[in-house]
Amino acid sequence: MRRHSWRRLFTRLAIDAALINVAIFFAWYIRYELEITPSVGEGFFYQAYSAYLPFAVILTALAIAIFRFEGLYAPVRGRKFLDEVYTLINGTTTAILLVMAFTFFVRPLVYSRAVYVYAAILMIILLAVYRALNRIRRARDQQRGVGMDRVLIVGAGEVGRALMRNIVAQPDLGYQVVGFVDDDDERGATDIGRFKALGATANLRWLIRDYDVEEIIITLPWTARQKIIAIMELCQRAGITAKVVPDLFQLSLSRVVIDDVGGVPLITIREPSLGIVDSVIKRAMDLILGTLALPIATPMMLFIAALIRLDSPGPIIFAQKRVGRGGKPFITYKFRSMRVGAESEQDQLNGLNEATGPLFKIKNDPRHTRVGRWLRRTSIDELPQIFNVLRGEMSLVGPRPPMIAEVEKYEDWHKKRLEATPGITGLWQVSGRSELTFDEMVMLDIYYIENWSPWLDLWILFKTVPTVLFARGAY
């Protein structure tokens, strides 16, 4: 671990220790100075705060040790805030119970049970609030390029490129990629978007020094295991972190579980989290929320229908065949946002396409009507898809339903997004929408499928509101 990493860890430990002691002091103050809780069965014996100092020292040391044992201070990227809160609750409860047991048997003093309760509640609140504020600060810093870890990627093959795209899609990972190396003459000399080609792996020793690299991520195939070992040894001598991405991209890495038998690693591919039970829960949520949304959305849909009728000739609803879960086609409904016959004009506009992969999008599409341009920017044209949701063809949240022509151009790993019911909104819609590349959209869809939970759906629905109101990333 580098010196600044130790400094960062020490700072976090010191802040947590300080907050724990603040919680203990206020727990004592509430109990003995404010006397909010009357004494029940223990009599009232006023104790100065100095009597609680041994309790504070033991609880602080114990809580910090438990937090560290449970991985709270481990440098895990992409850790969810709720996971941190769970660790705080679990660790605080365990520490309080252990201290209560210790004081019960040793009985150095008669400590108030109310102080234990107040201390536990205040510890969880203070430590959680600190982490929430720290996340907000870190996100703002990362937007300015501050506090990012300088990373160099080894390998620009399929796995390496996938990693680069994922870093672009998830800036909260905190990576600032200085560039990549590859022993293929062409790949090692060709920049990939924002990622700079820095030559072959033979240059690593000097690149680490010249670019002040803090972490190296290796994306080479396992056939190059000797080279991987050599690079990891080089990183160890240089005092920097080395990580290896297994060459299992086609297996979707979040479904990989690693066990061991006598020290021999075994790789298991687990089923996607969106299984039968989860699908039933998700369907129930769709029916409940969709039924509640329909009467609210109906007046707006009638108003939009009138605007479309007044704005341009043609049908109000645009029906189109799309591909649903498991590759099954269905008819999706939207408010018409383009002039009649717009689909037949697409071939003439291919040269203006601004999307990547099989997608076709133009920022200022000339086929849009006046009302349609507003509908597309706000995505309100998709309101009729509530009926698709109630019919079970779509979900409120899920991957974007692709057209048949798009699916025909999919690579094998793209097809994993068809494992879920398509949705009106989704993870990629609230993560950049049209500003993302097609591969980044697919990665976010796959992540959603493999990490689905009711809370994730509710979070996406909540994030959709400001995304629609402010037309973020839409065209």
BAVOMAR-14000 format. One record per residue: residue in three letters; x, y, z of N, C-alpha, C, CB in turn. Coordinates in steps of 0.02 Angstrom, whole numbers, plus 50000, padded with zeros to 5 digits. Glycine has a CB too. Layout:
<sites>
ALAXYZXYZXYZXYZ/...
</sites>
This chain:
<sites>
MET500424994050000500005000050000500445006250000499525000050061/ARG500295011149957500695017149953500595021450016500505021149891/ARG501075026150025501065030350085500415034350089501655035050085/HIS500185037250032499575041250034498965036950050499475044949968/SER498995030350033498445025850049498405024750124498535019150012/TRP498995023950156499005023350229498745029750261499725021850253/ARG498935035450233498715041850260497955042450254499065047650224/ARG497695040250197496965040550186496605036050236496805038450114/LEU496875029950247496575025350294496595028150365496925018550292/PHE497165030950384497225033750452496735039450462497945036350464/THR496635043650410496165049250415495455046650425496195053550351/ARG495265041450388494585038750395494485035750465494465033350341/LEU494995032150490494945029250556494885034750609495555024850571/ALA495285040050602495275045450651494595049050651495835050550636/ILE494325050350592493665053650588493125049350619493495055450515/ASP493135042850603492635038350632492695038050708492705031250602/ALA493325037750733493435037550805493165043950838494175036650821/ALA493285049650806493045055950833492275056150834493315061850791/LEU491965053850781491235053850778490935049150829490995051950707/ILE491255043450840491015038650891491035041950960491435032150890/ASN491565045650974491625048951039491125054651046492325051451050/VAL490985058150991490465063250992489795060151008490435067050923/ALA489655054350977489025050750990488975048751063488965044650944/ILE489525046251091489515044051161489405050051207490175040451179/PHE489735055651192489645061651235488915063951234490105067351210/PHE488625064351175487925066651171487445061551201487735068151099/ALA487625055151198487205050051230487215051251306487465042951214/TRP487815052551333487865054251405487485060651421488605054951426/TYR487555065651379487245072251391486485071651392487465077251338/ILE486215067851344485485066951340485235063351403485285062951277/ARG485615058351425485395054351482485455058051549485795047951486/TYR486025061451560486145064251626486015071751631486855062951645/GLU486085075451577485975082651581485265084551561486475086251536/LEU485025081551507484345083051485483825078751521484275081951410/GLU484045072851543483615068151580482965066751542483445070951649/ILE483045065451476482455063951434482135057451454482655063851360/THR482565052551470482315045851488482305044951563482735040251454/PRO481735043751593481715042751666482035036051684480985042951692/SER482295035551744482605029351766482065024351783483065030551827/VAL482155018251760481685012951773482065007051802481295010851708/GLY481955005751865482244999851895482995000351908482114994051853/GLU483315006251898484025006551911484195012451957484405007151845/GLY483685016351975483815022252016484195027451975484205020452078/PHE484215033451999484575038651962485205040351999484125044951951/PHE485775038451970486425040151997486795044351946486835033752016/TYR486865050751962487205055151914487935053051910487135062651934/GLN488175052451848488875050751837489185055851790488955043551809/ALA489755058351809490115063151766490335059651702490715066251803/TYR490455063651651490665060651587491325056951594490715066051533/SER491745059151640492395055851649492315048551668492805059451703/ALA491755046851700491625039851717491505035651656491035039351764/TYR491315038851600491165035251539491765034951491490575038451503/LEU492325037851511492905037751467493155030651452493465041851497/PRO493205026151504493405019251487492915015951439493455015051552/PHE492265017251450491755014551404491865017251333491045016551429/ALA492035023751328492145026751262492755023751228492225034351269/VAL493285022751265493895020051235493775012951210494475020051287/ILE493465008851251493335001851232492865001451172493044997851291/LEU492315005351174491825005151119492135007651054491205009351137/THR492535012951058492855015650998493315010450966493245022051014/ALA493755007551007494225002650981493864996550953494725000551036/LEU493354994350988492984988350966492604989750902492504986051021/ALA492264995350898491874997050838492334997750777491475003450848/ILE492895001250785493365002150729493624995450706493955006750750/ALA493784991050754494044984350736493524980350698494264980550799/ILE492894980550721492364976850687492234979750617491714977050728/PHE492214986350612492124989450546492664987350497492114997150552/ARG493284987250522493834985350477493794977950459494514986950510/PHE493604973850507493544966650494492994965350442493384962750559/GLU492464969350443491914968450395492034972050329491264970950426/GLY492634974850321492824977750256492594984850244492564973550203/LEU492394988450297492144995250287492684999950261491854997950351/TYR493304998550279493855002950259494235000350199494335004050316/ALA494024994650172494354991950113494204996450053494124984650099/PRO494694997550009494595001849950494184998449896495265004149922/VAL493534997449908493104994049860492764999349816492574989649897/ARG492864998849751492555003649705491835001649691492965004049639/GLY491405006649685490715005349669490305002749727490675000549613/ARG490575003149788490205000849847489575005049855490645001149911/LYS489015001849867488375005349875488325008349945487785000649861/PHE487985014149948487905017550012487515013250061487545024250001/LEU486995009750037486595005550082487014999850111485995002750045/ASP487504997350072487944992150099488364994950156488404989450043/GLU488595001150149488975004350203488545005250265489255011050180/VAL487925007450255487475008450311487335001850347486805011650288/TYR487244996450307487134989850337487724987850380487004984550282/THR488334988950355488934987350393488974991450457489564988450350/LEU488784997850452488795002150511488294999650564488625009350492/ILE487694997850542487184995350589487414988850622486514994350553/ASN487664984250581487874977750605488474978550653488064973150547/GLY488974982550632489564983350673489424987050738490094987050634/THR489014992250734488854996050795488464991750844488445002350776/THR487974988150820487574983750864488014978550897487014980350824/THR488454975450858488904970350886489354973350939489324967150831/ALA489654979150925490104982350973489744984251037490424988550941/ILE489144987051032488764989051091488594983051134488114992751070/LEU488374977551101488194971551139488804968551175487884966251092/LEU489374968651142489984966051173490194970251233490564965751122/VAL490144976851227490314981251283489824980351340490324988651260/MET489174979551323488674978351375488824971851413487964978051345/ALA489004966651376489174960251407489794960951452489294954851354/PHE490284964651427490904965651466490754969351531491424969551424/THR490384974951527490244978851587489774975151635489934985551568/PHE489364970551609488914966751652489314961951696488404962751610/PHE489814958651666490204953751705490754957151746490514948651658/VAL491074962251720491624965451756491354970551806492104968851708/ARG490814974051787490484979051828490974984151858490104975551885/PRO491334987851815491754993151841491344998851871492214995851786/LEU490785000351838490305005351861489605003251837490485012551835/VAL489095006551864488425005251840488275010051783487895005951897/TYR488365007651721488225011851663487485011551645488665009751603/SER487215017251627486505017551609486375013951544486275024951605/ARG485845009851543485665006451481485445011351427485105001351494/ALA485165017051449484945022151400485545024951362484575027851436/VAL486115025551395486715028051361486925023251305487295029051411/TYR486875016751318487035011851266486585012951204486945004651292/VAL485935013651217485465014351162485585020851124484735014251188/TYR485645026351161485765032851128486425032751089485785038551180/ALA486935029751118487585029551085487545025751019488115026351131/ALA487195020051020487135016050959486775019850904486755009450974/ILE486215023050923485825026850873486225032650845485165029450904/LEU486545036450889486935042250867487545040250826487155046450927/MET487865034750845488435032250806488235030750734488735025950838/ILE487685027050726487455025250659487285031450618486845020550663/ILE486935036150650486725042250614487335046350593486255046550658/LEU487785047750641488365051950626488815048850574488755053350689/LEU488965042350581489405039050534489095038550464489585032050559/ALA488435037450462488085037050397488065043850363487375034250406/VAL487905049150402487875055850373488565057950347487625060950425/TYR489085056450385489765058050363489915054750296490285055850415/ARG489715048450289489865044850227489445047550169489735037350235/ALA488825049550183488405052450130488705059050106487685053550156/LEU488915063350153489225069750134489885068550097489345074050196/ASN490255063550119490895062050086490785059650015491275056750126/ARG490255055850004490095053649935489925059649891489505048649936/ILE489535064349917489355070349879489985074349862488855074649918/ARG490425075249911491045078949899491485075449848491435079849964/ARG491535068749855491965064949808491695065249737492015057649831/ALA491025064949730490725065349663490865072049631489965064149667/ARG490835077449670490975084149643491715084749625490785089549694/ASP492145081949667492865082249652493025078449588493275079349711/GLN492715072649580492855068549522492615071849458492535061649529/GLN492075075749463491845079549404492365084649382491185083049419/ARG492785086949430493315091649414493985088249403493385096849469/GLY493985081449406494605077749396495035077349458494995080849341/VAL494765079249516495145079149579495005072649616494955085249624/GLY495525069849647495435063749686495365057449646494845064449729/MET495565057649583495525051749539496185047849544495385053949465/ASP496135041249540496725036949539496985036249468496565029949568/ARG497635037449459497935037149393498065029849374498605041249391/VAL497735027649322497725020549303498005019549233497005017649308/LEU498365014149224498605012149158498335005249143499395012249155/ILE498065004349083497764998049063498244994149019497084999149026/VAL498334987849034498764983448994498324979048951499244979149039/GLY498344980048886497944976148840497374980248811497664970048875/ALA497324980148745496794983948711496374979348667497094989648668/GLY496324972948689495894968248653495174969248673496114961048666/GLU494774964048664494054964648678493914966248751493694958148659/VAL494264962748796494154963948867494404970848887494504958548910/GLY494984972948861495244979548877494794985048853495924980348846/ARG494534984348793494074989448767493424989648807493924988148693/ALA493194983848828492584983648870492694987348935492364976348883/LEU493294986348964493464989849027493474997349016494144987449054/MET493764999548961493795006748945493095009648940494185007948880/ARG492655006048906491965008548898491615008948965491575003948850/ASN491755004049008491425003849073491665009649117491554997249108/ILE492295011349111492575017049149492245023549126493335017449140/VAL492125024049061491785030049035491085030449062491775029848957/ALA490745024749066490045024649088489965025649163489715018149067/GLN490505024349202490455024749275491005029149303490485017649307/PRO490945035649296491465040249321491545039949396491305047249301/ASP491025037449432491075037049505491575031749527490405035449534/LEU491845027749482492365022949500493005026549521492505018249442/GLY493085032649498493665036649520494295035149482493785035549591/TYR494245032649420494835031149380494985036749331494725024549341/GLN495615038749328495865043149276496365039149235496185049749305/VAL496155036849177496585032449136497095036649099496155028249086/VAL497735035549114498275039349080498405036549010498915039149122/GLY498195030348998498285027348933498305019748938498915029948899/PHE498505016548883498545009248883499155007048842497895006148854/VAL499365000848855499914997748817499664991248788500544996648861/ASP499934989248732499764982948699500344980948655499094983548658/ASP500524974548656501094972148617500934971148543501344965748645/ASP500294971748525500124971848454500324978648425499354970448443/ASP500714978448371500994984648343500454989748326501394983048280/GLU499904987448297499374992148277498994994848337498894988848228/ARG498774990248382498384992448440498804996748487498114986348478/GLY499444995148494499864998848540500035005848515500494995148552/ALA499865007448453500025013948425499405017848405500475013148365/THR498805015148420498175018448398497765020448458497775013748352/ASP497655026948467497235029348521496515026748513497235037148524/ILE496175025648570495475023648570495075029048606495375016548605/GLY494785033548567494415039148597494855043148643493805036548635/ARG494645043948706495025047848754495645044148780494585049748812/PHE495695037648765496235033548792496845033648746495995026348803/LYS497415035448774498025036548736498435030148731498445042048768/ALA498635028348670499075022548659499785024348679499045020248584/LEU500085020248723500755021748750501265016448731500715022348825/GLY501125012548679501615007848654501535000948683502305010348669/ALA502104997448690502114990448711502214989748787502664986548674/THR502124983548812502194982348883502914983248906501964975348901/ALA503394983048860504094984048878504214991048906504544982948817/ASN503754995648892503825002548915503555003648985503475007248867/LEU503264998549016502914999449079503345002649134502644992849104/ARG503965000449140504395002849194504455010549192505084999649189/TRP504535013249132504615020449124503945024049126504975022149059/LEU503425020849101502765023949101502515024849172502275019749061/ILE502635019949216502425020449285502735026549318502615014049324/ARG503375027749302503725033449332503505040049299504475032549324/ASP503495040249233503355046549198502645048949207503495045649124/TYR502165044349212501455046249219501205045749290501035041949173/ASP501655044249337501465043749408500875039049417501305050649437/VAL500925033049387500385028149388500295025449459500525022449338/GLU499665024949481499505022349547499225015249544499015026949581/GLU498955013349487498645006749480498695004449408497905006949504/ILE498824997949400498834994949333498294989549330499544992049317/ILE497894989649278497384984549267497574980449206496664987749259/ILE497664974049216497904969549163497304966049132498414964349191/THR497234966549066496674963449031496914958448978496234968848998/LEU497494955448990497774950748942497444943948948498544950148952/PRO497434939948895497164933048899497614928648941497084930048828/TRP497324923348969497714918949013498264915248977497254914049047/THR498244915048911498794912048874499434916148883498624911648799/ALA499364922348906499954926548919500104926848994499834933748891/ARG499994921249029500054921249102500754922949126499854914549129/GLN501274920949088501954922649109502064930149107502474919049064/LYS501784933349056501844940649051501444943949107501594943048981/ILE500864941149123500454943849177500834943649243499784940049183/ILE501144937949256501534937149319502104942149321501804929949325/ALA502454942949264503014947649262502784954849275503364947249193/ILE502204956749248501944963449258501744964449331501334964849212/MET501444959349361501244959949431501854960549477500824953849452/GLU502394956949460503004957549499503314964549491503514952249477/LEU503274967249430503514974049418503124979149460503464975849343/CYS502464978249464502044982749503502214982149578501304981149492/GLN502344976049600502514975049670503164978649688502584967549686/ARG503654978249643504294981749656504204989349654504814979649604/ALA503734991649612503624998849606503165001449661503315000549538/GLY502874996949701502434999049755501755001549734502765004249795/ILE501504998949677500845001049653500384994949649500895004549584/THR499744996149645499244990849643499184987949573498554993449666/ALA499144981349569499034977849506498394973649511499644973349486/LYS497954974349462497334970449461497284967049393496724974949474/VAL496974961149394496904957149333496164956149318497264950349339/VAL495954957649257495274956149234495284949349202495004961649185/PRO494944944349229494934937649198494664938049127494524932749240/ASP494934933949084494724933849014494074929949007495274930748968/LEU493554932449043492904928949044492354933749025492774925949114/PHE492514938748983492024943948968491384941148940492324948948918/GLN491434935848897490824933148866490384929648918491014928148811/LEU490684928148978490284924849030489934929949075490724920349072/SER490074936349065489794941749106490054941149178489024941549105/LEU490554945149194490954944249254490554944649319491484949249255/SER490014948349321489644948849384489274942449400489154954649380/ARG489264937649354488954931149367489484925849386488554928749307/VAL490114928049392490644923349409490744923049484491304925349374/VAL490724917049513490854915949584491484911649589490244912649619/ILE491964913849630492594910249637492604906749705493194915049629/ASP492684900149704492774896149764493474893049761492214890549770/ASP493634889249812494274885649809494214878949843494834889849841/VAL494614874249819494664867649849495394866449864494374862049801/GLY495564866849928496264865949947496724871049914496484859149929/GLY496484877149906496894882249875496854882649800497594881249895/VAL496494877849769496414877949696495774881749679496384870649667/PRO495824887349642495224891349627494754887749579495424897949597/LEU494104888249595493584885449552493114891149532493194879749587/ILE492934891449468492504896749443491814893949428492814900049381/THR491304896949458490614894849446490234900649415490274892549512/ILE489804899149366489394904249335488694903649365489374903449257/ARG488494908749403487834908549436487294911049389487844912749500/GLU486684909449407486104911649368486004919149377485474907749388/PRO485714922449327485564929549336485104930649396485234932449272/SER485174936349430484774937549490484034938449473485034943749526/LEU483874940349412483174941349392482864934649374483114946449333/GLY482774930349425482494923749414481734923649418482784918849464/ILE481444917749431480724916949431480394921049486480534909649438/VAL480644920349548480344924049604480404931549593480684922049671/ASP480994933749572481094940949560480634943449505481824942349542/SER480534939249454480094941249398479374942149422480124936049342/VAL479154937849469478474938449496478414945049536478314932349542/ILE478924946449577478914952749615478914958749569479524953049663/LYS479324958449518479374964049470478704964949434479944962749420/ARG478394959449414477744959949379477214962949425477524952949355/ALA477214961049488476734963849536476834971449543476794960349604/MET477464973549545477614980649550477364984349488478374981849558/ASP477464981249429477234984349366476474985249366477444980049306/LEU476114980149388475384980549388475134985849436475084973749405/ILE475434985949496475204990849547475374997949525475534989249615/LEU476004999149508476215005949489475915008049423476975006349486/GLY475855003349376475555004949311474815006849318475624999149263/THR474455003149360473745004649372473665011449405473424999149415/LEU474115013049452474085019549485474275025249438474555019649546/ALA474745023849392474985029149346474485030749291475645027049316/LEU474095025749270473655026749213473155032449222473265020349199/PRO472765032749276472295038449283472655045149289471845037349343/ILE473265045149316473645051449322473885053749253474245050649370/ALA474095048949212474385050549146473845051849093474835045049124/THR473235049349104472715049949052472575057149030472085046749077/PRO472475061949076472355068849053472925071549011472245073349113/MET473545070049031474115072348992474125069048923474775070849029/MET473965062648919473965059248855473425062048809473845051648865/LEU472845063848836472325066948795472545073748769471675067648836/PHE472895077548811473145084148790473665083448735473445087848851/ILE474125078548743474635077348692474325075048627475155072148717/ALA473815070748632473475068448571473175074248533472915063348590/ALA472885079048569472595084948536473145089148502472215089248587/LEU473715089948535474265093748506474515090548442474845094348557/ILE474585083848443474825080348383474335081148326474945072848398/ARG473695080648341473175081248290473185088248258472475079848320/LEU473305093448299473325100248274473975101848237473215105148331/ASP474515098348256475175100148230475315097448160475705097748277/SER475115091148147475285088048083474785082648065476005085248085/PRO474695081348001474225075947981474525069147995474055076547906/GLY474085064348007474315057548020474045054748085475065057248020/PRO474185048448099473925045348161474255048348223474055037848159/ILE473895047848278474165050348342474655045348372473585051648392/ILE474495038948366474915033648395475345030548341474485028248429/PHE475985029448357476445026048312476575019048340477115030048304/ALA476375013948303476475007048323477065004048285475825002748312/GLN477495000448321478084997648289478254990948320478685002548295/LYS478494986348280478694979748305479374980248338478694974448248/ARG479424977948399480054977848436480184970848463480034983048495/VAL480774969848490480974963348516480944963548593481694961248492/GLY480584958648621480514958448694480944953148726479794957248711/ARG480744951048785481124946248824481184939648787480814945048893/GLY481794936948786481914930648752481884931048676481424925648775/GLY481904937148649481884937948577481194937748547482294932748544/LYS480674937848589479984937448565479754944348541479514934848620/PRO479514944948478479294951448453478614953448481479254951348376/PHE478494959948486477854962648509477774969548478477804962848587/ILE477164972248482477024978848456477044983948513476324979048420/THR477464988948505477514994248556477175000548530478254995748573/TYR476905004448576476515010448558476865016748585475795009948586/LYS476875021848542477155028348561476735033848528477915028948540/PHE476775039748556476485045448520476915046948459476425051648567/ARG476595048348404476975049748342477345056348350476495049948280/SER478005055948339478425061948345478725064048279478975060748396/MET478615060148226478885061748160478325062248108479405056448138/ARG478495065048052478005065447998477865058547970478235070247943/VAL477305057747938477105051347909477615049347855476385051647879/GLY477825042947856478305040547807479025041647826478175043747741/ALA479155043547888479835045047910480295038947906479825047747981/GLU480025032947918480445026947917480745025747848480035020847937/SER480375027247796480625026147727481175031047709480045026647677/GLU481255036447748481755041547733482425040147768481505048347753/GLN482445034947810483045033847851483655032447808482925028047898/ASP483585028547754484165026947712484495033247685483955022347654/GLN484105038347672484385044547645484765048547698483825048747615/LEU484655046847761484955050647816485505046847852484425052647866/ASN485695040947827486195036847861486845040547872486325030547821/GLY487015044947826487645048647832487645053547890487785052347769/LEU487065055147917487005059847973486955056348041486405064347963/ASN486965049648040486885045748102487425047548153486905038248087/GLU487215049248214487685051148267487745045748320487465057648299/ALA487385040248312487405034848361487935029748342486715031548368/THR488105025448390488595020048377488235013448374489135019948432/GLY488585008248349488285001648345487705001548297488064999348413/PRO487204997448311486624996848266486105002348274486294990148277/LEU486215007048320485725012348332485745017548276485855015648400/PHE485175021048269485145026548221484835032548257484725024648157/LYS485225037848266484975043848299485315049948269485105043548376/ILE484905055248261485155061648237484935066948288484885063248165/LYS485405071048309485245075948361484675080648341485865080048378/ASN484705083248281484165087548256483855084148195484435094748237/ASP483495078748208483205074848154482685079048116482875068348182/PRO482785080048051482325084248013481625081148006482605085547944/ARG481555074848023480905071548015480425073048074480995064048009/HIS480695075848128480275077348186479785083048171480705079148246/THR479185082348196478705087848193478865092748250477965085248199/ARG478525098448251478655103348304478485100448373478245109748291/VAL477905097448378477715094348442478155088248455476975092248441/GLY478305084548402478715078448410479405079848437478775075048344/ARG479705085548420480365087248445480355088048521480625093748411/TRP479825091148546479745091848618479605085048651479185096748635/LEU479185081048619479025074448646479655070148653478515070948602/ARG480095070348603480695066248604481185068548658481025066248536/ARG481265075048664481735077648713481535075948784481805085248706/THR480885075548796480645073948864480465066648872480045078248880/SER480475062848816480275055748816479545054648834480715051848864/ILE479145059948832478425059248847478075055348793478105066148855/ASP478385054748734478075050848680477985043548699478485051448617/GLU478325041348753478295034348773477735032848823478955032248802/LEU477335037848841476805036848890476315031348871476415043248900/PRO476115030548806475655025148789475925018148804475485025548716/GLN476575017648817476855011048833476635008548901477615011348830/ILE476285012748939475975010249001475505004548985475595016049037/PHE475165004848927474724999348907475124993048891474295001448845/ASN475724993848862476164988148852476364984948918476794990148813/VAL476464989248969476644986849035476074982749065476824992649082/LEU475464985449062474884981949090474744975449054474264986449087/ARG474924975048990474824968848952475394963848963474774970448877/GLY475914965848999476464961249014476994960948961476194954549025/GLU476954965048910477454965048856478064969248875477144967748791/MET477954974048919478494978348942478454979049017478474985248907/SER478984982049046479004983549117479104991149124479574979649153/LEU478964993749183479095000849193479845002249188478835003149262/VAL480254997649213480984998349212481284992249179481264999349284/GLY481754993449134482084987849100482494990349042481564982849075/PRO482814985849005483204987848947482754990948893483584981848918/ARG483054995148851482684998148796482464992748747483115003448760/PRO481824992648725481604987548676481904988848607480824987348672/PRO482314984348581482644985548517482204983748457483294981648513/MET482374986548400482034984748338482344978248312482094990348285/ILE481974974648270482204968248244482854969248205481664965048199/ALA482894974548166483494975848126484114976948170483394981848081/GLU484014979748230484564980848276484824974148303484354985348334/VAL484354969848323484544963448353484934959248303483924959648376/GLU484774959748240485134955948188485874957948184484804957048121/LYS486044963848209486734966148208487094965248275486754973548188/TYR486744962248323487044961348390487634956548388486514958848438/GLU488144957948429488654953048446488354948448498489314956448471/ASP488694942748511488404937848558488274940948627488874931848565/TRP488754944848652488664947448720488114952748723489314950348746/HIS487954956048667487404960848666486734957448681487374964348598/LYS486664951148661486024947648667485834946248739486054941148628/LYS486304947148786486144946048856485624950948882486774946448898/ARG485564956748848485074961648869484364959448855485214968348835/LEU484284954248813483624951648797483374946748850483634948148730/GLU483764945648904483564941148957483034944249003484174939048998/ALA482924950748996482434954149039481884957348996482774959649082/THR481314958449028480764961948994480964969148982480104961549037/PRO480874971748921481074978648907480654983548947481004980148833/GLY480934989548959480584994349001480485001148969480954995249064/ILE480045005048999479925011948976480535016248993479285014949008/THR480805015349053481425018649072481915013249096481305023949128/GLY482535015249106483035010249125483655013649152483215005949066/LEU484145009449169484755012049200485135016649153485195006249222/TRP485165014849089485555019049044485205025649030485695015448978/GLN484525025649034484165031949022484315037149076483415030649020/VAL484465034849137484615039649191485365040349201484285037549256/SER485765037549156486495037749162486825041149103486775030749169/GLY486445044949064486745048349008486335048248944487405045548994/ARG485895043248939485445042548881485835042748815484915048148881/SER485675047448771485975047548705486705049448705485595052348661/GLU486975051648762487675053348766488125047148771487805058048825/LEU487825041448786488205035248792488275031748725487865030548843/THR488805027748718488865023648659488405017648666489605021348648/PHE488295014048611487855008248613488125002948661487765005248543/ASP488785001548658489074996548702488984998448776489814995648687/GLU489045004848791488945007148860488225006148882489155014448868/MET487755007248836487045006048851486934998648868486605008148791/VAL487224994348827487144987148837487444985048904487454983148779/MET488034987648920488354985948984487924987849043489034989448989/LEU487614993749039487174995849093486544991449097486975003149084/ASP486284989349040485714984749039485884978149071485464983648967/ILE486474975449054486694969049082486804969749157487334966549048/TYR487104975249178487204976449249486524976549285487574983149260/TYR486034979749255485364980149284485074973249293484904984549241/ILE485124969049241484834962349244485154958249300484924958749176/GLU485804958749307486164954549354486174957249425486874953549330/ASN485944963349434485944966349500485244968949519486454972049505/TRP484724966049487484054968749498483824967949570483564965149452/SER483464972849593483104972549657482534977549652483584974249717/PRO482014976749694481474981649694481724988749707480944979749746/TRP482234989249750482504995849767482854998949706483004995349826/LEU483174994849665483494997549605482965000349558483914992149570/ASP482414996749550481864999249508481595005949534481294994049504/LEU481475006249599481215012449628481705018149621481045011349703/TRP482355016649628482865021849621482875024449549483565019049639/ILE482815019949500482815022049430482195026249415482845015949383/LEU481615024149440481005028049430481065035049461480395024349460/PHE481375035349520481475041749553481945046249512481765040749624/LYS482485043249485482965047049445482685049149378483605043049435/THR482175045449354481885046949288481535053749288481395041449268/VAL481245055649344480855061849347481285067949328480565062849417/PRO481855069249362482255075049341482565074149272482805076349391/THR482705067949253482985066749186482495068849132483175059349178/VAL481855067349143481335069249094481195076749096480685065349107/LEU481135079449157480965086549164481495091149134480875088249238/PHE482135089249142482675093449117482955090949051483225093949168/ALA482645085749022482845083048956483595081648953482655088048900/ARG483865078349004484575077049008484785071648958484775075049078/GLY485255073248915485535068448868485055065848816485795062648905/ALA484505069348804483995066848757484025070648691483295067348787/TYR483895066948637483765069948571483475064748525484415073048541/
</sites>
